């Protein structure tokens, strides 16, 4: 039987201050826990409700449904809950595109963006200090395990952009169409806050304003930030494919 102190600890990790204090975070669900373990994220403890999971998760502790409910952030826990050590942040690598988030506040949006980074091979994600914590339970639920493969770095975004030599692209409603731009092999793409967009201080550092053109008579003011990020990353990677094909053609000649 899991102790009251363990339940209290796991429950406290729903709050950022306790995640920072203990250096731990919680992931729920068989798939998410399995992916973090496969990627080498160090486990603190894995709790499972059914004995069938004991074989899959070595060293897991069997708990009652009532105990799992006390630890879980979900209304209906899904049987597996893992507590992991927060990994050390890795140095940023600038040989490829970087995605930077300026004050993203919605956990679901950040989680989806992390998953998009995983899909499009964007290994480094930069977050402003006021962006929602990537170890927030709702963020982790939305990443579907992708958090294990993305290097998420929180820093002073203004300071970083002021020092970088990479070209800086920002997503704006009134920017130039992304489809009319020849994107470089590497750079920084910035997307802004859900309600206010990119902040004035960050806007001053942006070299190129880009946009997703609107088609049809729609009443929405803008796209959801995660949806817009998906479209922009797709264009970045489409440009990579085109450049590779051109390079191969030149080589063959």
Secondary structure as UniProt FT lines:
FT   HELIX           4..12
FT   TURN            13..14
FT   HELIX           16..22
FT   STRAND          24..28
FT   HELIX           30..38
FT   TURN            39..40
FT   STRAND          43..48
FT   TURN            51..52
FT   HELIX           53..56
FT   TURN            58..59
FT   STRAND          61..62
FT   HELIX           65..71
FT   STRAND          80..85
FT   STRAND          98..101
FT   HELIX           107..120
FT   STRAND          124..128
FT   TURN            129..130
FT   TURN            134..135
FT   HELIX           137..143
FT   TURN            144..145
FT   HELIX           146..149
FT   STRAND          151..155
FT   HELIX           157..163
FT   STRAND          168..177
FT   HELIX           178..180
FT   STRAND          188..191
FT   TURN            194..196
FT   HELIX           200..203
FT   TURN            204..205
FT   STRAND          208..211
FT   HELIX           225..252
//
